[in-house]
Every structure is written in C-alpha cells, then in structure tokens.
Amino acid sequence: MGLDELEQFGLLEQKIESLISFANSLKQEKINLEKRVQGQGEKIGSLTKQIEMLKADRDLVRKRIATLLEKIEEFNS
C-alpha cells in the first residue's frame, strides 16, 4: 500500500465519519420534531375540547335568554 492509498483511506474515513455525524444529527432533529408534533396534537385536542365546552355554554345562554324574553313578553301581554 502506497502513501496515496493511505491518504485516500484517510479521506474516506473522514467523509464516512462526517456522514455518520450528519445522520445522527438528523435523527435527533427528527426526534425533536416528533415530540413537537405530539405536543401540538395534544394542544389541539385540548383546544378542541375547550371550543366544544364554550359552544355548549353559548347554547345554554341562548336558551336562557330566549326563556327570559318569553317571560318578559308574557308579562307585557
């Protein structure tokens, strides 16, 4: 094996180590993004429940207002 071949192996090792490092950083970034997506999904679920509760409360308030308006109308008649 000549010096040229050893240099080529050295360059190949460096490039492989660089690729492995890059792949590991991509794996970590993927894990972080998956955690963020999961957190956002949970947040969306929570907000959806809050919206449903607010809609139910709004419907209840509407019914109570309608009842009060009917009572006022009966009183005025």
TIVO-2410 file (N, C-alpha, C; in nm, 3 decimals):
# residues 77
REC num residu      c1      c2      c3 atome chaine
REC   1      M   0.084  -0.118   0.000     N      A
REC   1      M   0.000   0.000   0.000    CA      A
REC   1      M   0.088   0.124   0.000     C      A
REC   2      G   0.061   0.211  -0.094     N      A
REC   2      G   0.140   0.332  -0.103    CA      A
REC   2      G   0.079   0.444  -0.020     C      A
REC   3      L   0.154   0.552  -0.014     N      A
REC   3      L   0.111   0.669   0.063    CA      A
REC   3      L  -0.018   0.727   0.005     C      A
REC   4      D  -0.030   0.724  -0.125     N      A
REC   4      D  -0.150   0.774  -0.193    CA      A
REC   4      D  -0.275   0.697  -0.149     C      A
REC   5      E  -0.264   0.566  -0.140     N      A
REC   5      E  -0.376   0.483  -0.099    CA      A
REC   5      E  -0.412   0.509   0.047     C      A
REC   6      L  -0.313   0.529   0.132     N      A
REC   6      L  -0.339   0.559   0.273    CA      A
REC   6      L  -0.410   0.694   0.288     C      A
REC   7      E  -0.371   0.790   0.208     N      A
REC   7      E  -0.437   0.922   0.211    CA      A
REC   7      E  -0.583   0.909   0.167     C      A
REC   8      Q  -0.606   0.827   0.066     N      A
REC   8      Q  -0.742   0.807   0.017    CA      A
REC   8      Q  -0.828   0.740   0.125     C      A
REC   9      F  -0.771   0.641   0.195     N      A
REC   9      F  -0.845   0.578   0.305    CA      A
REC   9      F  -0.873   0.678   0.416     C      A
REC  10      G  -0.777   0.763   0.444     N      A
REC  10      G  -0.797   0.867   0.545    CA      A
REC  10      G  -0.910   0.960   0.507     C      A
REC  11      L  -0.912   1.003   0.380     N      A
REC  11      L  -1.020   1.090   0.332    CA      A
REC  11      L  -1.154   1.018   0.337     C      A
REC  12      L  -1.154   0.890   0.299     N      A
REC  12      L  -1.276   0.812   0.304    CA      A
REC  12      L  -1.327   0.800   0.447     C      A
REC  13      E  -1.238   0.776   0.542     N      A
REC  13      E  -1.276   0.767   0.684    CA      A
REC  13      E  -1.337   0.899   0.731     C      A
REC  14      Q  -1.275   1.010   0.694     N      A
REC  14      Q  -1.326   1.142   0.733    CA      A
REC  14      Q  -1.466   1.165   0.677     C      A
REC  15      K  -1.484   1.130   0.550     N      A
REC  15      K  -1.615   1.151   0.488    CA      A
REC  15      K  -1.721   1.061   0.552     C      A
REC  16      I  -1.685   0.937   0.583     N      A
REC  16      I  -1.779   0.846   0.647    CA      A
REC  16      I  -1.815   0.896   0.786     C      A
REC  17      E  -1.716   0.941   0.862     N      A
REC  17      E  -1.742   0.996   0.996    CA      A
REC  17      E  -1.830   1.119   0.988     C      A
REC  18      S  -1.806   1.202   0.888     N      A
REC  18      S  -1.889   1.322   0.868    CA      A
REC  18      S  -2.032   1.282   0.835     C      A
REC  19      L  -2.050   1.183   0.749     N      A
REC  19      L  -2.185   1.137   0.713    CA      A
REC  19      L  -2.256   1.076   0.834     C      A
REC  20      I  -2.183   0.999   0.915     N      A
REC  20      I  -2.243   0.940   1.034    CA      A
REC  20      I  -2.287   1.049   1.131     C      A
REC  21      S  -2.203   1.149   1.148     N      A
REC  21      S  -2.236   1.261   1.236    CA      A
REC  21      S  -2.360   1.334   1.185     C      A
REC  22      F  -2.365   1.357   1.055     N      A
REC  22      F  -2.479   1.425   0.995    CA      A
REC  22      F  -2.607   1.342   1.011     C      A
REC  23      A  -2.597   1.210   0.989     N      A
REC  23      A  -2.712   1.121   1.006    CA      A
REC  23      A  -2.762   1.123   1.150     C      A
REC  24      N  -2.669   1.123   1.246     N      A
REC  24      N  -2.708   1.129   1.387    CA      A
REC  24      N  -2.777   1.260   1.421     C      A
REC  25      S  -2.727   1.370   1.365     N      A
REC  25      S  -2.793   1.498   1.393    CA      A
REC  25      S  -2.932   1.502   1.331     C      A
REC  26      L  -2.948   1.440   1.214     N      A
REC  26      L  -3.081   1.433   1.151    CA      A
REC  26      L  -3.176   1.347   1.234     C      A
REC  27      K  -3.126   1.237   1.288     N      A
REC  27      K  -3.209   1.152   1.374    CA      A
REC  27      K  -3.256   1.229   1.496     C      A
REC  28      Q  -3.165   1.305   1.558     N      A
REC  28      Q  -3.202   1.383   1.676    CA      A
REC  28      Q  -3.303   1.491   1.641     C      A
REC  29      E  -3.283   1.554   1.526     N      A
REC  29      E  -3.378   1.658   1.482    CA      A
REC  29      E  -3.515   1.596   1.457     C      A
REC  30      K  -3.519   1.476   1.399     N      A
REC  30      K  -3.645   1.406   1.375    CA      A
REC  30      K  -3.715   1.376   1.507     C      A
REC  31      I  -3.641   1.329   1.606     N      A
REC  31      I  -3.698   1.300   1.738    CA      A
REC  31      I  -3.758   1.427   1.798     C      A
REC  32      N  -3.682   1.537   1.791     N      A
REC  32      N  -3.730   1.664   1.845    CA      A
REC  32      N  -3.857   1.711   1.775     C      A
REC  33      L  -3.860   1.697   1.643     N      A
REC  33      L  -3.978   1.738   1.567    CA      A
REC  33      L  -4.099   1.650   1.599     C      A
REC  34      E  -4.075   1.520   1.616     N      A
REC  34      E  -4.186   1.430   1.652    CA      A
REC  34      E  -4.244   1.468   1.788     C      A
REC  35      K  -4.157   1.505   1.882     N      A
REC  35      K  -4.205   1.548   2.013    CA      A
REC  35      K  -4.287   1.676   2.001     C      A
REC  36      R  -4.241   1.769   1.918     N      A
REC  36      R  -4.315   1.894   1.899    CA      A
REC  36      R  -4.451   1.867   1.836     C      A
REC  37      V  -4.454   1.778   1.737     N      A
REC  37      V  -4.580   1.744   1.670    CA      A
REC  37      V  -4.676   1.680   1.770     C      A
REC  38      Q  -4.625   1.590   1.853     N      A
REC  38      Q  -4.710   1.526   1.953    CA      A
REC  38      Q  -4.765   1.631   2.050     C      A
REC  39      G  -4.679   1.722   2.094     N      A
REC  39      G  -4.723   1.828   2.185    CA      A
REC  39      G  -4.829   1.916   2.122     C      A
REC  40      Q  -4.810   1.948   1.994     N      A
REC  40      Q  -4.908   2.031   1.924    CA      A
REC  40      Q  -5.040   1.956   1.908     C      A
REC  41      G  -5.031   1.824   1.884     N      A
REC  41      G  -5.153   1.744   1.873    CA      A
REC  41      G  -5.232   1.744   2.003     C      A
REC  42      E  -5.159   1.732   2.115     N      A
REC  42      E  -5.225   1.735   2.245    CA      A
REC  42      E  -5.288   1.873   2.270     C      A
REC  43      K  -5.216   1.976   2.229     N      A
REC  43      K  -5.268   2.112   2.246    CA      A
REC  43      K  -5.395   2.132   2.162     C      A
REC  44      I  -5.394   2.080   2.040     N      A
REC  44      I  -5.511   2.090   1.953    CA      A
REC  44      I  -5.629   2.016   2.016     C      A
REC  45      G  -5.603   1.899   2.071     N      A
REC  45      G  -5.710   1.823   2.137    CA      A
REC  45      G  -5.769   1.900   2.253     C      A
REC  46      S  -5.684   1.962   2.333     N      A
REC  46      S  -5.730   2.040   2.447    CA      A
REC  46      S  -5.812   2.161   2.401     C      A
REC  47      L  -5.763   2.229   2.300     N      A
REC  47      L  -5.835   2.347   2.249    CA      A
REC  47      L  -5.969   2.307   2.187     C      A
REC  48      T  -5.973   2.192   2.121     N      A
REC  48      T  -6.098   2.143   2.063    CA      A
REC  48      T  -6.201   2.117   2.173     C      A
REC  49      K  -6.157   2.058   2.283     N      A
REC  49      K  -6.248   2.035   2.396    CA      A
REC  49      K  -6.298   2.167   2.452     C      A
REC  50      Q  -6.209   2.265   2.463     N      A
REC  50      Q  -6.250   2.396   2.515    CA      A
REC  50      Q  -6.353   2.460   2.424     C      A
REC  51      I  -6.333   2.448   2.293     N      A
REC  51      I  -6.428   2.505   2.198    CA      A
REC  51      I  -6.565   2.439   2.213     C      A
REC  52      E  -6.566   2.307   2.227     N      A
REC  52      E  -6.693   2.236   2.243    CA      A
REC  52      E  -6.764   2.280   2.371     C      A
REC  53      M  -6.687   2.298   2.479     N      A
REC  53      M  -6.747   2.343   2.604    CA      A
REC  53      M  -6.803   2.484   2.589     C      A
REC  54      L  -6.730   2.571   2.521     N      A
REC  54      L  -6.778   2.708   2.500    CA      A
REC  54      L  -6.904   2.710   2.414     C      A
REC  55      K  -6.909   2.623   2.313     N      A
REC  55      K  -7.030   2.615   2.229    CA      A
REC  55      K  -7.149   2.570   2.312     C      A
REC  56      A  -7.126   2.471   2.398     N      A
REC  56      A  -7.235   2.421   2.483    CA      A
REC  56      A  -7.281   2.532   2.578     C      A
REC  57      D  -7.187   2.605   2.636     N      A
REC  57      D  -7.222   2.716   2.725    CA      A
REC  57      D  -7.299   2.823   2.649     C      A
REC  58      R  -7.256   2.853   2.528     N      A
REC  58      R  -7.323   2.954   2.447    CA      A
REC  58      R  -7.467   2.912   2.418     C      A
REC  59      D  -7.486   2.784   2.385     N      A
REC  59      D  -7.622   2.735   2.357    CA      A
REC  59      D  -7.710   2.745   2.481     C      A
REC  60      L  -7.653   2.713   2.596     N      A
REC  60      L  -7.727   2.723   2.720    CA      A
REC  60      L  -7.767   2.868   2.748     C      A
REC  61      V  -7.674   2.959   2.727     N      A
REC  61      V  -7.704   3.102   2.748    CA      A
REC  61      V  -7.813   3.148   2.652     C      A
REC  62      R  -7.806   3.104   2.528     N      A
REC  62      R  -7.909   3.142   2.430    CA      A
REC  62      R  -8.047   3.094   2.475     C      A
REC  63      K  -8.052   2.971   2.522     N      A
REC  63      K  -8.181   2.917   2.568    CA      A
REC  63      K  -8.233   2.994   2.688     C      A
REC  64      R  -8.145   3.029   2.779     N      A
REC  64      R  -8.188   3.104   2.898    CA      A
REC  64      R  -8.237   3.244   2.859     C      A
REC  65      I  -8.167   3.307   2.764     N      A
REC  65      I  -8.210   3.439   2.717    CA      A
REC  65      I  -8.346   3.429   2.649     C      A
REC  66      A  -8.364   3.326   2.567     N      A
REC  66      A  -8.493   3.307   2.500    CA      A
REC  66      A  -8.605   3.289   2.602     C      A
REC  67      T  -8.577   3.212   2.707     N      A
REC  67      T  -8.677   3.191   2.812    CA      A
REC  67      T  -8.710   3.322   2.882     C      A
REC  68      L  -8.607   3.401   2.914     N      A
REC  68      L  -8.629   3.531   2.979    CA      A
REC  68      L  -8.709   3.625   2.889     C      A
REC  69      L  -8.677   3.625   2.760     N      A
REC  69      L  -8.752   3.710   2.667    CA      A
REC  69      L  -8.898   3.668   2.657     C      A
REC  70      E  -8.922   3.537   2.661     N      A
REC  70      E  -9.061   3.488   2.660    CA      A
REC  70      E  -9.134   3.534   2.786     C      A
REC  71      K  -9.068   3.528   2.899     N      A
REC  71      K  -9.131   3.571   3.025    CA      A
REC  71      K  -9.160   3.721   3.019     C      A
REC  72      I  -9.069   3.798   2.963     N      A
REC  72      I  -9.093   3.942   2.951    CA      A
REC  72      I  -9.210   3.967   2.859     C      A
REC  73      E  -9.216   3.893   2.751     N      A
REC  73      E  -9.326   3.909   2.656    CA      A
REC  73      E  -9.460   3.872   2.720     C      A
REC  74      E  -9.461   3.764   2.800     N      A
REC  74      E  -9.583   3.726   2.870    CA      A
REC  74      E  -9.624   3.834   2.972     C      A
REC  75      F  -9.527   3.892   3.035     N      A
REC  75      F  -9.554   3.995   3.135    CA      A
REC  75      F  -9.615   4.119   3.070     C      A
REC  76      N  -9.564   4.152   2.950     N      A
REC  76      N  -9.612   4.271   2.879    CA      A
REC  76      N  -9.749   4.247   2.815     C      A
REC  77      S  -9.791   4.124   2.801     N      A
REC  77      S  -9.919   4.096   2.734    CA      A
REC  77      S -10.036   4.116   2.825     C      A
***
